Each structure stands twice: as C-alpha cells, then as structure tokens.
Amino acid sequence: MKKNDNKLIAKVLTAVTNRTLSVAANSRCHLIYHQPKQPDAVRKFRKF
C-alpha cells in the first residue's frame, strides 16, 4: 500500500507543478510591470 501512496503523491505533485508553471508562463510580473526572461523549459507551458 505504501508504494501506491508514493505514486499518488508523485502524480499530485506533478499536476500541481505543471499547473503552477502554466500559470507562471502565461502571466506577467504584476509587482514591477515587466516581463523577466523565461527559461526555454518554462516557455513550453505557454498556452498561446
């Protein structure tokens, strides 16, 4: 049962990470009003 729990935790963390990267890739910095340079790995999560 412990192995299944670890797999579930890994899937949940992967989903949360992907969603967070997608939101970060599609939004601008609203504190300083500029767009910092994004790494190429983050750019692949953009939706447009």
Backbone as numpy.savetxt, mean C-alpha at the origin, in Angstrom:
# Nx Ny Nz CAx CAy CAz Cx Cy Cz
-3.34 -26.10 13.37 -4.16 -24.90 13.37 -3.30 -23.64 13.37
-2.15 -23.71 13.98 -1.29 -22.54 14.06 -0.77 -22.13 12.68
-0.50 -23.10 11.82 -0.02 -22.80 10.48 -1.09 -22.05 9.68
-2.35 -22.46 9.84 -3.45 -21.77 9.15 -3.61 -20.35 9.66
-3.40 -20.15 10.97 -3.49 -18.81 11.54 -2.40 -17.90 10.97
-1.21 -18.44 10.81 -0.11 -17.65 10.24 -0.40 -17.26 8.80
-1.00 -18.17 8.04 -1.34 -17.87 6.65 -2.42 -16.80 6.58
-3.39 -16.88 7.49 -4.45 -15.88 7.53 -3.90 -14.51 7.88
-3.02 -14.45 8.85 -2.40 -13.19 9.25 -1.59 -12.61 8.10
-0.86 -13.46 7.38 -0.07 -13.00 6.24 -0.97 -12.44 5.14
-2.10 -13.08 4.88 -3.03 -12.60 3.86 -3.63 -11.26 4.25
-3.99 -11.13 5.52 -4.58 -9.87 5.99 -3.56 -8.75 5.90
-2.34 -8.99 6.33 -1.30 -7.96 6.26 -0.99 -7.58 4.82
-1.00 -8.54 3.92 -0.76 -8.25 2.51 -1.88 -7.37 1.94
-3.12 -7.69 2.30 -4.24 -6.89 1.81 -4.18 -5.47 2.36
-3.86 -5.32 3.62 -3.77 -3.99 4.23 -2.63 -3.20 3.59
-1.51 -3.84 3.37 -0.36 -3.17 2.76 -0.67 -2.73 1.34
-1.30 -3.59 0.56 -1.65 -3.23 -0.82 -2.63 -2.07 -0.85
-3.60 -2.08 0.03 -4.58 -0.98 0.07 -3.92 0.32 0.49
-3.03 0.27 1.48 -2.32 1.46 1.93 -1.43 2.02 0.83
-0.72 1.16 0.12 0.12 1.62 -0.99 -0.72 2.22 -2.11
-1.86 1.63 -2.37 -2.73 2.16 -3.42 -3.24 3.55 -3.06
-3.64 3.75 -1.82 -4.11 5.07 -1.38 -2.96 6.07 -1.44
-1.78 5.67 -1.00 -0.63 6.57 -0.99 -0.20 6.94 -2.41
-0.28 5.99 -3.33 0.14 6.24 -4.71 -0.83 7.17 -5.43
-2.10 7.18 -5.02 -3.11 7.97 -5.71 -3.42 9.30 -5.04
-2.69 9.64 -4.01 -2.97 10.90 -3.32 -1.72 11.77 -3.26
-1.96 13.05 -3.08 -0.86 14.00 -2.95 -0.61 14.27 -1.48
0.54 14.83 -1.18 0.86 15.23 0.18 0.04 16.48 0.49
-0.88 16.42 1.44 -1.76 17.55 1.70 -1.25 18.43 2.83
-0.11 18.13 3.39 0.45 19.00 4.42 1.33 20.08 3.81
2.07 19.75 2.76 2.98 20.73 2.18 2.60 21.09 0.73
1.56 20.45 0.21 1.05 20.73 -1.14 2.10 20.54 -2.23
2.79 19.45 -2.17 3.68 19.09 -3.27 3.65 17.57 -3.42
4.14 17.09 -4.51 4.17 15.66 -4.76 5.60 15.17 -4.70
5.99 14.50 -3.62 7.36 13.98 -3.56 7.55 12.85 -4.59
8.79 12.63 -4.98 9.08 11.59 -5.96 8.79 10.23 -5.35
8.04 9.43 -6.10 7.67 8.10 -5.63 8.59 7.06 -6.27
8.93 6.02 -5.53 9.71 4.93 -6.12 8.89 4.20 -7.19
9.57 3.57 -8.11 8.88 2.86 -9.19 8.02 1.73 -8.66
8.41 1.11 -7.55 7.62 0.02 -6.98 6.26 0.50 -6.49
6.18 1.74 -6.04 4.91 2.29 -5.57 4.06 2.75 -6.74
4.66 3.19 -7.80 3.92 3.70 -8.95 3.06 2.63 -9.62
3.43 1.37 -9.48 2.64 0.30 -10.12 1.29 0.11 -9.43
1.08 0.70 -8.26 -0.18 0.61 -7.55 -1.15 1.73 -7.93
-0.74 2.65 -8.81 -1.61 3.74 -9.21 -2.77 3.21 -10.03
-3.91 3.85 -9.92 -5.11 3.39 -10.61 -5.39 4.16 -11.88
-4.58 5.12 -12.24 -4.80 5.89 -13.46 -3.55 5.97 -14.26
